[in-house]
C-alpha cells in the first residue's frame, strides 16, 4: 500500500481536537500556518511552563489512520483531527520510523521526524479509557506510545488529503523514536 495523507487539521486556538481542512500550509521552521502550535519555540502549555525557550520539536503532529480502527475494536470512536493531529496518514508505520526520517508530502513539503507524541490525560477527558488504548507496555515492560509522531518543517508547502508521502530514512545507525 502506498503511503498517503487521509486528512489535514489545524486550529488557531488551544483545543484538544482540530477541525479538518481542505488543506494546510506548512511553513519552514515554524509548523502549520495559523495553528496554535506553530513556532520556533515550544507552544504546548506544559512545555512552556517548563522552559518557554526550548526549541519546538512538535511543530507538526501526525497520526496513522490505522490507530482509529485499532481503538475502534475496543469500542472507541476516533476520527481524523480528534486527537489533535495535523496530518492523518494511511499505509505508513509512523511509530517504526527512526529519528531524522524525512517525509516528503505532496509536491514540496518536507517534515523531519523528531519523536513520539507523549499521550496526556486530555485523551481520557476526550473519551474515558482511551488513554490506556494509546499508551501501554510491551511484553518486556517498556512503555509503548501509539498516539502518533511529532516533526518539524524542513521545507514548506501545501498538504491536502490524498497527497502521497515519500519516506527517506536517515543514514544509519538509526535511533528509535522517543517521546518529545
PyMOL commands that set and color helices and strands:
alter all, ss='L'
color gray80, all
select helices_A, chain A and resi 45-50+66-72+94-96+122-126+131-134
alter helices_A, ss='H'
color red, helices_A
select strands_A, chain A and resi 4-9+20-21+23-27+31-32+60-64+87-90+102-105+109-116+135-137+143-145+149-155+157-160+165-168
alter strands_A, ss='S'
color yellow, strands_A
deselect
rebuild
show_as cartoon
